[in-house]
Amino acid sequence: MSLEVKVPAVGESISSGVVSVWHKKSGEQVSAGDPLFTLETDKVSTEINAEKDGVLKTLVAEGAEVKIGDVVATIEDGAAAPARTETKAASAAKADGGQQTAPQETPAKESVLSPAARRIVTEEKLDPQEIRGTGKDGRVMKGDALAATQNRTSTPEAKTVPPAEKAPDVHAEEKPTAAVESERFTRRKMSPLRRKIAAQLVMAQHTAAILTTFNECDMTAVQELRAKSQDAFTKKNGLKLGFMSFFIKAAVEGLKAVPAINSRIEGEDFIQNHFFDIGVAVGTERGLVVPVVRDADKKGFADLERDIAGFATKAREGKMKIEDLQGGAFTVSNGGVYGSLLSTPILNPPQSGILGMHTIQKRPVAVGNEIAIRPMMYLALSYDHRAVDGKEAVTFLVTVKQCIEDPTKLPLDF
C-alpha cells in the first residue's frame, strides 16, 4: 500500500511554493520522520518529513512550483532493492574495465553535504565530487559550496557555455529556477521569498507616508554594563548578553511613552495595539526575514536573547515557521552588524514604525564642556506619518536614546 506525499498547508495566505531540494532520491529507502524535501514559499522554507517507512518515489523535479495539496511523491511499502543497484554498478564496472570507484563515490559524497551546502549545490548546479569538504569527516559545509560557486564564476571555461547546451534548461517547465548564464550576466528566476520581499517593500513605499528621523546615542554605559555582567549572565543562562535585547527593551519603553507608534492603519480605521510583539530583522543567504519576539514587555533579558538566538539558528537552517513571522507590532533592524553607519529603514507593513540600529563608531563628542572620545551609534526611526506625528516620532527616539545612555531606566533583571 502506498502513501501519497502531499504539499501541506503552511500558512493561511500561502497557496503555492517551490520544491527547492529533495533530501531523498526516488527509489531510496526512507523512515518515518526523515526529511523528504524542502518547500520554499514566499515567506518561509519548510522541511517536509516522511510519515511512514518505505520506498520513496518522487513525482516532481527539484525547482518545480507546486500548489498546496498537490501530490509530489509516494511512499511504497517494503524496502529498496539493493541487488538491482549492485547489478547496475557491476555492469558499469565491467564497461569501465572492472573499476567501481567512480560509481560509488557519488552517493558517498552527497551523503556528507550539509543541508545549506546541498541547497547551494542544487541551485548552482555544482558537482559534489569537485567540492573539497572542510567539515568533520570531509563533510561539505556551506562555505565550501560558496567557494566552489565563486571559483566556477571566476573561471572563464565555466562561464563560456555554448547557447545550444543551455537552451534545454531555459524552457524546461519542471525547472522554473533554471539560470541563463553568459559571460556578461546570469539570469534566473527570483525565489518566492525574494519576490515577496520585493512586493512588500514596494507596497510599503506606495501605501504609507514614510518619513525618517535620526538621533545618536552614547553606548558607553551599555558597553560597561554588558562587560561587567557578561560572565555571570553567560554562566547563569548559557548564552551571551548582546546589544539587541537592550534595544528591544528600550523600544518597548518608547512604545509605552508614545502609543501612536504601536499602531497600524487598515483602510479608514486606526488600530491601536495593546501588546508589544517586536519583530527582529534577520538577514539570511536567501533574503531578509522578520521573526517576532512575543510579549517583549513581559520577558527578561535572558528570554529575549534566547528568542533572538533561536530565530537566528532557524533562519540559517531554513526552518523558520510561518507563525514565527506573523503579528509583529514594531520592528528593530540592526544594519550595524554589516557595518552600516546610517540608513533609512523601510516600514514592515502594516506596522507604523521601525527602528534602525547602526555600527558603533568612536567619535569626538561634547561631554559637558569637554571633548571626549565616545562609542557612538546613529539611530533612525522610519514611521508612517499618516498615523504618527513628527513630535511623537522624535519623542520615541529620544526615549530610546535615554534608555540606552542610562540603562537603569530599563527593567534590568540580571
N, C-alpha and C positions, 0 to 999 in steps of 0.2 A: 504494500500500500504506500502510495506516495503522498507527500505533504507539499502543498503549494506555498512558496515563499512570496508573500505579497509586500508591496511598499506600504508601510504603516503610516497612520496619521501622526504627524509630529508637531502639529500646531493648528489652531483654528483657521488661520489665514493662509496656510501653506497648502497648495493644491498639486504641486509637482516638484521634482528635483532631478538631480543627475547622479547616476551610478558612477561615482568618481573612481573607485577602485574595487576590484574583487580581491578579498583576502584569501579565498579558497578557489581552487580551479575546478572546472567542470570535470566530473569523474573522480574527484578526491573525496576521501572519507572524512566526514565531519561529525563532531559530537555536540550534544545539546549545550548551548551557551557559547560555542565558538563564534567569533565574528565572521560573518559571511561577506559583507560588502559595506562600503561607506556611502551613505546617501547625503549628497551635498545640496542644500536648499538655499534660498535667498537670505536665510537668517542663520542657520546653524548647519554643522555637519554631524551626522549621527551614524554610529556603527549599528548595523542590524545583525542580530545574532541568530544562530540556528535554534529551532525549538525542539528538535529531536535528533537522534543519531541516525546516520545513513550516508548515502552517497549523493553528493551534490550534482545537479545538472543545471547549468546556467542557461537562461533563455534570452538574455540581452547582453550586449557588449559593454565594456567599460566606456564611459563617456556618453552613454545613451540617456536621453531625457525621458523620464517616466512620470506617470501620474500616480497619485495616492490610490492604492487598491490594485494597481497593475501587478500581474504575476511575473516575477523576474527570474524565478528558478523553481526547481522542485527538489525535494529530498526523498530519495528512494530508500526503501528498507533494504537491509543487507550490507555487506562490506564490499569495498572496492576490490577489483580483481587484479592482484599484483602480477599474476602469471602473464597476463597479456602485455603488461608494461615491460616485463622482463624479456618476453619474446621479441618485442619491438627493439629493445635495447640490444639484444643479441644479434638481431638482423642488421641493425645499424653498425654493430661492431664488426660483423663479417664484411660489410661493404667498405669499412674503413681499414680493413686489414687486421681485424681482431682487436683493435684498441677501443676500450669502452670508456676511457677517461672523459672525453668531451660530453657525451650524453648525460653522464651522471653529475656533472658539475652544475648544470643549470638549476635543478630543484634545490641542491645544497646551497647554492649562492642565494637564491630567492628566499630561502628559509631564514637567512640571517639579516634580512632587510628590516630595519626598524619601521614602524608604521609611517612616520613622517618621511623617511627615505623612500619607502615604497610608493608613496603618493607622488613624490617628485620624479622618481624613475618612470612611473606611468604617464604623468603629464608631459614630461620632456622626451619620452620615448628613448630612454637610455638603455644600454645593455648592461645588466647587473654584473656580467662576467668581467667587464672592463673597469669596474669600480673597486678600488682598494679600500677595504673596511678598516677603520681605526678603533672600533669598539672592541669589547671583550670577545675573545674567540673569533676575531675577524668580522664582527658584526658591522654592517654598513649603516652609519649614522646619517642624520640629516646633513651635517656639514660635508660629509664625503660626497653625497649626491649633489649638493650645491656646487662643490668644487668640480665635479665631473661635468656639470652643466656649463660652468664658466670655461672650462678647458675646451669643451666642444665648440662653444661660441667663438672662442678666440682662435680656433684652428680653421684656416681657410678651406681645407678639404671638407670639413664638416658642414660649412655654410654653402659651399658651391655645389648644390644638388640639382641635377637636371630637372627641368619642369615636368618632364614626362613621368619621372619617378614619383613626384609629389601629387600629381593630378588625382589618382585614385582616393587619397586620403581627404582631399578637399571636398569632394562631393559625396563621400560615404555618409549616409543618413545615420548609421548607428554610431558615428563618431563626431558629434557636433562640435567637440572641442578641439578637433584636429587643427594643427597650425600650418600656415603657408609661410615658408621660410625662403629668404633670398639673402644676397649679400648686403642689401641696404636696410631691410626691415623684416620683422616677423609678425604675422597677423594671426591671431587666434581669438576664439570666442571668449567673451568675458564670462567669468564664473557667475553662478547665480548670486553668490554673496556680493561680489563686486558690482553686479547690476543693481542689487538692492541698495547698496551704499550710495551709488551714483544717483539713483532715483530719490533717495531720502534727502541727500544734500541739495539737489536741485529743487525739490519740493519745499525744503526749509527756506531757501533763498526767495522762492516765488510767493510763499504764503505768509511769511512773517516779516514784520518790520524790524530787522536785526540791527542793533546798534551795540558797539563795544566801548566799554570804559576801562581805564587802566589805573593801576596803582603799583606800589612796590612795597616789599616787606623785608625787614631785617631778620635774618634767620639765626642770629646768634643765640638767642635764648632757647630755641627749639633744638639747635645742634648741641648745646651744652646739656640740656635736659636729656636728650636722646643718648648722648655718650655716657652720661652719669648712670642712666637706668638700663643700658643695653644688656649688661651681663646678667643682672638679676632678672630682667624681663625674659631673656632667652632661656635661662635656667628654669624659670617657673613655667613658661608656656611652650617651650620647644620651637620657637620661631623668633625672628628678629623684629625689632621695633623700627618701622620705616616712617617716612615723612607723610605718606598718603593718609594714614589714619588720623594724623593731626589736622590735615586739611579737610577730611570728611567731617570731623568733629567741628571744625571752625565753620564749615559750610552750613552745618545744622544750626549752629548759633546764629549765623547770618540769616537763615530762612526763618528762624523764630523771631528775629528782630524785624524782618521785612517779609511778612507773609505773602505779599503780592507776587514775589518771585516763585513761591511754591504754588504755582497755579498753571492753568492751561486754558486756551480758548477753543471752544468747539462751536463752529457756526457763529451764532449770535449770543452764545452763552459763555459766561466766565465761570470757571470751575476752580474753587479754592480747595487745595489738598490739605488734609489734616494729618498726614503721615509724612515720614521722612525716609523714603526709599531713594538712595543715592546711586546713580549709575557711575561706574568707573570705566573709562575708555581704556581698552586693552588692544594694542597693536599685535597682529599675527602675520604670518607669511602670506595669508590669503586675504587679509584686509582687516579693517577696524571693527571690533565688536564692543558692545557696551553692556556687560553684565550688571545686575542691580544688587546692591547691598541692602537687604530689607531691614526696616526699623533701625536705621543707623543711630537714632537718638537714644535707643534703649540698649545698645551694645557697648561693651567696653573696648579698650584698645586691642586687647588680645583677640577678641572675637572679630573685630574689623580686619586685623592683619591676617587672621586665619581665612576669612572670606576672600580677601584680595589674593592671597597665595593660592587658594583653591581655584579661583577663576583663572589665574594666570596659567596654572597647570592644565586645566580643561581646555583653554584656548590653544595652547601649544599642541595638545594631543588631539584636537579636533573633537572633543567630547562635550562641548557646550550644549545645554538643553534649551529648548525654546522658552521654558519658564524662567530660566536664568536671565533672559533679556527683556522681559515684559514688565511694564508697570512703573518705571522709574519716574520720579518727580523732578529731579535735578541731576546734572552730570558734572563730574570733575574729570578733567583731562590733563595728563602730565606730559607735555611735549618736552619738558626739561630732560627727560631720560635720554632723548635723542640729541640734546644739545641746543634745542630751540631757545633763543634769547627773548623773543617776543612774537606773538601771533594773535590773530583774531579768530577764535574758535567759532564754528558754525553750530547753531542750535540742533539739538536732538529732538525732533518733533514727537509729540506735541508739547514738549516742555518749554518753559518760558525763560530758562536761564542755563548757562553752562560756564563753569569756572575753569580758566586755563592757567595751569602752573607752568613755570619755565625753569631754565637752568639756573643754578646758584652760582653767582659770579662775585668775586671780591671786588668792591668798588670804593672809592673815597666818598664818604658822606659826612654831612654836618651832624655832629652829636653835641648838642648844646652849642657852645661857642668854639668847639674844637673840630678838626677834620680827622676822621678815623677811617681805617680800612675795615669794612664790614662785609660779611657774606650776604648779598642782596638777591632777591628774586622778584622779577616782574610778575604781576598778576593781571589777568584780563577777565572781565566778565562780559560775555555777549548775552543780550537779553532781547525779548520781544517787546518792542516799545508800545505795542498795542495794549499790553497788559501791565507793563512796568514803566513808571516814570523815571526820568533821569535821576532825580533826588533819591528815589528808592534804590536804584542800582548803585549809586555812589555810597549810600549808607550801608548796603550789604557788603560792598568790597572793603570799606573802612572797618567794618565789624570783623571780617576775616583777617585783615591786617593786624588789628589789635589783639586778636586771639592768638595769632602766630607769634607776634612780638612779645606777648605776655601769656605764656601757656597756662598760667594759674587761673586764667579766665575760663579754661576748658574743664570739664569734669574728669580730671585725671584719676585713674584707678590702678596705677602701678607704682 
